[in-house]
Amino acid sequence: MNNIAIDFDVIIAGGGLAGLTAANILGRDFKVLLIDPDDYPRHKLCGEYLSAEVENILLDLGINLPKATDVKLKKLLFSTQNGNKIQADLPLGGYGISRFHLDHLLFKKIDQSVAIKKDKVVEVNMKLSQFVVLTKHEKFTCRQVIMATGKRSVLDKNLSREFVQHKSPWLGVKCHYEFDMPLDQVELHNFNGGYAGLSKVENGNVNLCYLATFESFKKYKDIDDFNREVLSQNPHLKLFFQNARPCWEKPIAISQISFDNKSAVQNGIIMIGDTAGLIHPLCGNGMAMAIHSAAIASKCILPFLKDETSREDCLKGYEREWKLAFNSRLRTGRWLQKLFLNPTATKVGLGIVKNIPSLLPLIIERTHGKVVY
Ligand SMILES: Cc1cc2nc3c(=O)[nH]c(=O)nc-3n(C[C@H](O)[C@H](O)[C@H](O)COP(=O)(O)OP(=O)(O)OC[C@H]3O[C@@H](n4cnc5c(N)ncnc54)[C@H](O)[C@@H]3O)c2cc1C
């Protein structure tokens, strides 16, 4: 290590699930700065089904999921556009927990020694083997930058990342409702141009979160109109909108959601969570991947921060481990999404799965990881 004064060992840009997990782990032993422009708690666009595979990582950080939420999701109900449905047990299961609650729990667990700035990172450069991080208001130096800025940020543009060169056709919408549905069930309902997830969260509300193509959405006046004219074509969603009462004045919506390949390391920066790759939401695995990738990254850069090995070796090790953990489920997610958005293929697929019910849990397993210890 050189002897130039450096402000921090690690700077983490972005305090969603990935950034908060990394801040919790690395903040125990190193000088860490976490930068995010928002306050906590806050709602975030997400289906809020958390796969149980990361339960132990969270427990190690002091978050006991069964205590944090009563919603243990064990079953999946899936329906096609015309309302044909199939049910299956979820092999590993998961938890219904809002991002409002989970992100805040993780935020409160961060070690007091971690510096936290409410700001936006706008540029990251490497000079003489140290990083210079520019925010809107300040400038910091560090030995390693971790980028956890989510689906798309100004930093992706500044780094000229491949995926920001293309427009993405996807948009997401989310709102919480008062509605009566089984506590242990997550539902996935297909509609023309997208699909919607329904499940309960810790306070008893139901989260409706959907992904739709901009192409299908743009013909309608607004979200209410789209819900009424398109989502409600599916009888399960029609019943939902007839009986559910929104808890918020208006839903959260974001556009330009990209599922393109991304790199896990770029310009010496470690990417975690959605910054490294976003799995199709129908797999319900993005939150777990964000938490797991942060744990992998933290483990991989440890030897570098302790001066036991070079940065290059750490970065190579992280890239290797990231691919090993997530590449195959991302591939399965892409394949499933294609199938899902083709009504004929969905109908045929449903027929096959109805005849061979053991297929569905197998497909679900391929989009998830094993329990992480
Ligand atoms: C429609 C939809 C439904 C989904 N449903 C599910 C589901 O049911 N289950 C599941 O597991 N996953 C689901 N996902 C995926 C899941 O939401 C994401 O994978 C997860 O949020 C990734 O967490 P993250 O920490 O990488 O990013 P985020 O949670 O997006 O956090 C990124 C953070 O970076 C901050 N930031 C951005 N730019 C900057 C900057 N320049 N400087 C500093 N900070 C910055 C933001 O403020 C934010 O706090 C869904 C995704 C979509 C689109």
The ligand as a Gaussian input file, in Angstrom:
#p B3LYP/6-31G(d) Opt

LIG

0 1
 C      -40.979000      -4.617000     -11.287000
 C      -39.930000      -5.226000     -10.400000
 C      -40.312000      -6.134000      -9.419000
 C      -39.341000      -6.734000      -8.615000
 N      -39.734000      -7.644000      -7.662000
 C      -38.804000      -8.289000      -6.928000
 C      -39.196000      -9.255000      -5.943000
 O      -40.369000      -9.511000      -5.686000
 N      -38.214000      -9.905000      -5.272000
 C      -36.888000      -9.638000      -5.485000
 O      -36.051000     -10.284000      -4.845000
 N      -36.492000      -8.700000      -6.367000
 C      -37.409000      -8.019000      -7.087000
 N      -37.017000      -7.055000      -7.975000
 C      -35.590000      -6.713000      -8.074000
 C      -35.091000      -5.896000      -6.867000
 O      -35.955000      -4.824000      -6.607000
 C      -33.680000      -5.367000      -7.135000
 O      -32.894000      -6.417000      -7.638000
 C      -33.049000      -4.791000      -5.852000
 O      -33.716000      -3.625000      -5.475000
 C      -31.578000      -4.473000      -6.070000
 O      -31.066000      -3.767000      -4.986000
 P      -29.838000      -2.753000      -5.195000
 O      -29.326000      -2.421000      -3.857000
 O      -28.900000      -3.298000      -6.205000
 O      -30.467000      -1.468000      -5.905000
 P      -31.507000      -0.400000      -5.314000
 O      -32.340000      -0.993000      -4.260000
 O      -32.160000       0.206000      -6.506000
 O      -30.572000       0.690000      -4.614000
 C      -29.756000       1.566000      -5.352000
 C      -29.459000       2.779000      -4.476000
 O      -28.482000       3.598000      -5.116000
 C      -28.828000       4.958000      -4.905000
 N      -28.184000       5.731000      -5.982000
 C      -28.525000       5.795000      -7.285000
 N      -27.663000       6.588000      -7.954000
 C      -26.764000       7.034000      -7.047000
 C      -25.612000       7.869000      -7.125000
 N      -25.220000       8.436000      -8.268000
 N      -24.889000       8.094000      -5.998000
 C      -25.266000       7.533000      -4.811000
 N      -26.343000       6.732000      -4.686000
 C      -27.072000       6.488000      -5.791000
 C      -30.347000       4.992000      -4.928000
 O      -30.833000       6.118000      -4.216000
 C      -30.682000       3.669000      -4.238000
 O      -30.873000       3.837000      -2.848000
 C      -37.959000      -6.418000      -8.788000
 C      -37.580000      -5.487000      -9.764000
 C      -38.546000      -4.891000     -10.573000
 C      -38.114000      -3.916000     -11.618000

